[in-house]
Amino acid sequence: MCSIAAFALVLERLSSLRTARVVPPKLLDEVISVTRAHLPPADVVNKLADNSVLGAVLATGLRAVIADPRINERGLRGAFESAGRAAVHRLERYLNTLGTIASAAPLLGLMGTVIGMIEIFGSQAPNGNNPAMLAQGISIALYNTAFGLMIAIPSLMFYRYFRGRVDGYTLDMEQAADRLIPHLMRFVVDRRQSA
């Protein structure tokens, strides 16, 4: 059961955490290019939001400036941070489950081994010592630990791999937002001039 769940989670995360789906390499440059002269219409911003996880974060910044042309830098930064937290939450989906499987699988294997050992020693008659039967029973019981480790080790490796990917993507999104903020602030109406 754990092995099937871990395998399914690994496949899902491999698909979901591809760079093209999270932080397409040229997306920020395209957004800056499209917004060089003016802010885009709502349909373009919606397409950007649907493009990728980074697209959704960048679209939030664009929407904030469009919705409030007098937004200050702190407000714009707050909009990006809120969108970034939601994006990271989406990227971390199922990672806790995979980490739990990696932690619990060896314990489940050990529990199977202990139960097997209890049964083996319980089935031995007080005067009937059969070393071959005892050795075979111990061997079968130890398979439980081996199976638990066979599930836990790859699960832990993939958990760490995905955790690193999410951390890297988080940094990429933060840097993209930091680069887009000064660009978007050019479109903000100065509060002093409008008063």
VEXPALO-78275 format. One record per residue (C-alpha): x, y, z; residue number from 0; residue in three letters. Coordinates in steps of 0.02 Angstrom, whole numbers. Layout:
REM VEXPALO-78275
+--------+--------+--------+-----+------+
|     xx |     yy |     zz | pos | code |
+--------+--------+--------+-----+------+
|      X |      Y |      Z | NUM |  ALA |
...
+--------+--------+--------+-----+------+
***
This chain:
REM VEXPALO-78275
+--------+--------+--------+-----+------+
|     xx |     yy |     zz | pos | code |
+--------+--------+--------+-----+------+
|      0 |      0 |      0 |   0 |  MET |
|    137 |    125 |     48 |   1 |  CYS |
|    237 |     77 |   -106 |   2 |  SER |
|     91 |    111 |   -223 |   3 |  ILE |
|     53 |    277 |   -140 |   4 |  ALA |
|    236 |    330 |   -143 |   5 |  ALA |
|    253 |    280 |   -326 |   6 |  PHE |
|     96 |    378 |   -373 |   7 |  ALA |
|    154 |    532 |   -276 |   8 |  LEU |
|    326 |    527 |   -357 |   9 |  VAL |
|    250 |    518 |   -532 |  10 |  LEU |
|    129 |    659 |   -494 |  11 |  GLU |
|    267 |    771 |   -423 |  12 |  ARG |
|    385 |    731 |   -567 |  13 |  LEU |
|    251 |    792 |   -686 |  14 |  SER |
|    196 |    943 |   -583 |  15 |  SER |
|    369 |   1008 |   -538 |  16 |  LEU |
|    438 |   1019 |   -714 |  17 |  ARG |
|    523 |   1186 |   -748 |  18 |  THR |
|    408 |   1226 |   -895 |  19 |  ALA |
|    255 |   1210 |   -782 |  20 |  ARG |
|    328 |   1308 |   -636 |  21 |  VAL |
|    454 |   1440 |   -694 |  22 |  VAL |
|    469 |   1445 |   -884 |  23 |  PRO |
|    641 |   1517 |   -923 |  24 |  PRO |
|    591 |   1666 |  -1033 |  25 |  LYS |
|    425 |   1710 |   -952 |  26 |  LEU |
|    486 |   1859 |   -849 |  27 |  LEU |
|    574 |   1935 |  -1000 |  28 |  ASP |
|    413 |   1915 |  -1102 |  29 |  GLU |
|    310 |   2000 |   -966 |  30 |  VAL |
|    433 |   2145 |   -958 |  31 |  ILE |
|    431 |   2159 |  -1148 |  32 |  SER |
|    240 |   2157 |  -1159 |  33 |  VAL |
|    226 |   2287 |  -1021 |  34 |  THR |
|    364 |   2401 |  -1085 |  35 |  ARG |
|    244 |   2538 |  -1143 |  36 |  ALA |
|     81 |   2502 |  -1052 |  37 |  HIS |
|     -7 |   2378 |   -940 |  38 |  LEU |
|    -90 |   2233 |  -1033 |  39 |  PRO |
|   -279 |   2205 |  -1041 |  40 |  PRO |
|   -364 |   2084 |   -922 |  41 |  ALA |
|   -371 |   1939 |  -1047 |  42 |  ASP |
|   -182 |   1944 |  -1069 |  43 |  VAL |
|   -157 |   1947 |   -880 |  44 |  VAL |
|   -275 |   1798 |   -863 |  45 |  ASN |
|   -177 |   1701 |   -994 |  46 |  LYS |
|    -18 |   1741 |   -899 |  47 |  LEU |
|    -95 |   1677 |   -737 |  48 |  ALA |
|   -145 |   1514 |   -823 |  49 |  ASP |
|     28 |   1492 |   -902 |  50 |  ASN |
|    124 |   1428 |   -750 |  51 |  SER |
|    150 |   1449 |   -564 |  52 |  VAL |
|    268 |   1595 |   -596 |  53 |  LEU |
|    141 |   1667 |   -717 |  54 |  GLY |
|     10 |   1667 |   -580 |  55 |  ALA |
|    128 |   1761 |   -463 |  56 |  VAL |
|    175 |   1890 |   -595 |  57 |  LEU |
|     -8 |   1912 |   -645 |  58 |  ALA |
|    -49 |   1953 |   -464 |  59 |  THR |
|     73 |   2098 |   -470 |  60 |  GLY |
|      0 |   2160 |   -633 |  61 |  LEU |
|   -177 |   2148 |   -564 |  62 |  ARG |
|   -125 |   2244 |   -408 |  63 |  ALA |
|    -60 |   2390 |   -512 |  64 |  VAL |
|   -210 |   2386 |   -629 |  65 |  ILE |
|   -333 |   2381 |   -483 |  66 |  ALA |
|   -246 |   2519 |   -386 |  67 |  ASP |
|   -144 |   2638 |   -495 |  68 |  PRO |
|    -87 |   2726 |   -336 |  69 |  ARG |
|    -20 |   2571 |   -250 |  70 |  ILE |
|    143 |   2598 |   -157 |  71 |  ASN |
|    292 |   2482 |   -168 |  72 |  GLU |
|    253 |   2401 |     -1 |  73 |  ARG |
|     77 |   2359 |    -59 |  74 |  GLY |
|    142 |   2287 |   -222 |  75 |  LEU |
|    273 |   2187 |   -131 |  76 |  ARG |
|    138 |   2122 |    -13 |  77 |  GLY |
|     33 |   2065 |   -161 |  78 |  ALA |
|    183 |   1970 |   -231 |  79 |  PHE |
|    222 |   1893 |    -62 |  80 |  GLU |
|     44 |   1833 |    -39 |  81 |  SER |
|     41 |   1757 |   -213 |  82 |  ALA |
|    212 |   1680 |   -181 |  83 |  GLY |
|    154 |   1596 |    -21 |  84 |  ARG |
|      4 |   1522 |   -114 |  85 |  ALA |
|    119 |   1464 |   -254 |  86 |  ALA |
|    240 |   1380 |   -134 |  87 |  VAL |
|     94 |   1294 |    -49 |  88 |  HIS |
|     41 |   1224 |   -218 |  89 |  ARG |
|    219 |   1167 |   -255 |  90 |  LEU |
|    233 |   1078 |    -87 |  91 |  GLU |
|     74 |    978 |   -116 |  92 |  ARG |
|     96 |    795 |    -66 |  93 |  TYR |
|    275 |    821 |     -4 |  94 |  LEU |
|    223 |    795 |    177 |  95 |  ASN |
|    136 |    634 |    128 |  96 |  THR |
|    291 |    573 |     38 |  97 |  LEU |
|    398 |    619 |    188 |  98 |  GLY |
|    279 |    527 |    304 |  99 |  THR |
|    289 |    371 |    195 | 100 |  ILE |
|    479 |    382 |    199 | 101 |  ALA |
|    475 |    393 |    389 | 102 |  SER |
|    338 |    265 |    421 | 103 |  ALA |
|    387 |    127 |    298 | 104 |  ALA |
|    538 |     62 |    397 | 105 |  PRO |
|    436 |     67 |    557 | 106 |  LEU |
|    298 |    -35 |    474 | 107 |  LEU |
|    429 |   -158 |    413 | 108 |  GLY |
|    503 |   -169 |    588 | 109 |  LEU |
|    330 |   -197 |    660 | 110 |  MET |
|    304 |   -341 |    537 | 111 |  GLY |
|    471 |   -414 |    589 | 112 |  THR |
|    429 |   -404 |    774 | 113 |  VAL |
|    258 |   -484 |    747 | 114 |  ILE |
|    339 |   -620 |    642 | 115 |  GLY |
|    470 |   -654 |    777 | 116 |  MET |
|    335 |   -663 |    911 | 117 |  ILE |
|    240 |   -790 |    807 | 118 |  GLU |
|    396 |   -893 |    772 | 119 |  ILE |
|    448 |   -904 |    953 | 120 |  PHE |
|    268 |   -930 |   1008 | 121 |  GLY |
|    247 |  -1077 |    890 | 122 |  SER |
|    403 |  -1165 |    952 | 123 |  GLN |
|    356 |  -1304 |   1072 | 124 |  ALA |
|    446 |  -1299 |   1239 | 125 |  PRO |
|    537 |  -1461 |   1202 | 126 |  ASN |
|    536 |  -1455 |   1011 | 127 |  GLY |
|    689 |  -1361 |    952 | 128 |  ASN |
|    697 |  -1361 |    764 | 129 |  ASN |
|    838 |  -1241 |    714 | 130 |  PRO |
|    799 |  -1252 |    528 | 131 |  ALA |
|    618 |  -1201 |    554 | 132 |  MET |
|    673 |  -1061 |    671 | 133 |  LEU |
|    800 |   -996 |    545 | 134 |  ALA |
|    672 |   -999 |    405 | 135 |  GLN |
|    547 |   -905 |    513 | 136 |  GLY |
|    676 |   -773 |    559 | 137 |  ILE |
|    721 |   -754 |    376 | 138 |  SER |
|    539 |   -727 |    327 | 139 |  ILE |
|    515 |   -602 |    470 | 140 |  ALA |
|    668 |   -501 |    415 | 141 |  LEU |
|    594 |   -482 |    241 | 142 |  TYR |
|    469 |   -361 |    319 | 143 |  ASN |
|    610 |   -245 |    370 | 144 |  THR |
|    690 |   -259 |    199 | 145 |  ALA |
|    526 |   -217 |    112 | 146 |  PHE |
|    502 |    -68 |    226 | 147 |  GLY |
|    675 |     -4 |    184 | 148 |  LEU |
|    646 |    -34 |     -2 | 149 |  MET |
|    498 |     85 |      9 | 150 |  ILE |
|    576 |    211 |    129 | 151 |  ALA |
|    744 |    241 |     44 | 152 |  ILE |
|    678 |    293 |   -128 | 153 |  PRO |
|    536 |    390 |    -47 | 154 |  SER |
|    660 |    488 |     59 | 155 |  LEU |
|    773 |    519 |    -91 | 156 |  MET |
|    629 |    586 |   -195 | 157 |  PHE |
|    564 |    688 |    -49 | 158 |  TYR |
|    733 |    774 |    -32 | 159 |  ARG |
|    745 |    798 |   -221 | 160 |  TYR |
|    572 |    877 |   -231 | 161 |  PHE |
|    606 |    983 |    -77 | 162 |  ARG |
|    762 |   1052 |   -163 | 163 |  GLY |
|    663 |   1086 |   -322 | 164 |  ARG |
|    529 |   1182 |   -226 | 165 |  VAL |
|    663 |   1284 |   -135 | 166 |  ASP |
|    747 |   1326 |   -300 | 167 |  GLY |
|    583 |   1375 |   -382 | 168 |  TYR |
|    539 |   1482 |   -231 | 169 |  THR |
|    702 |   1578 |   -251 | 170 |  LEU |
|    671 |   1598 |   -439 | 171 |  ASP |
|    497 |   1669 |   -406 | 172 |  MET |
|    562 |   1789 |   -273 | 173 |  GLU |
|    697 |   1853 |   -390 | 174 |  GLN |
|    571 |   1873 |   -532 | 175 |  ALA |
|    454 |   1973 |   -420 | 176 |  ALA |
|    600 |   2081 |   -359 | 177 |  ASP |
|    647 |   2116 |   -540 | 178 |  ARG |
|    467 |   2156 |   -593 | 179 |  LEU |
|    425 |   2273 |   -448 | 180 |  ILE |
|    529 |   2422 |   -509 | 181 |  PRO |
|    464 |   2395 |   -685 | 182 |  HIS |
|    282 |   2398 |   -627 | 183 |  LEU |
|    311 |   2547 |   -512 | 184 |  MET |
|    337 |   2652 |   -671 | 185 |  ARG |
|    149 |   2635 |   -702 | 186 |  PHE |
|     98 |   2692 |   -529 | 187 |  VAL |
|     20 |   2865 |   -519 | 188 |  VAL |
|    116 |   2975 |   -398 | 189 |  ASP |
|      0 |   3016 |   -253 | 190 |  ARG |
|     72 |   3191 |   -234 | 191 |  ARG |
|     41 |   3236 |   -417 | 192 |  GLN |
|   -139 |   3174 |   -414 | 193 |  SER |
|   -185 |   3268 |   -255 | 194 |  ALA |
+--------+--------+--------+-----+------+
***
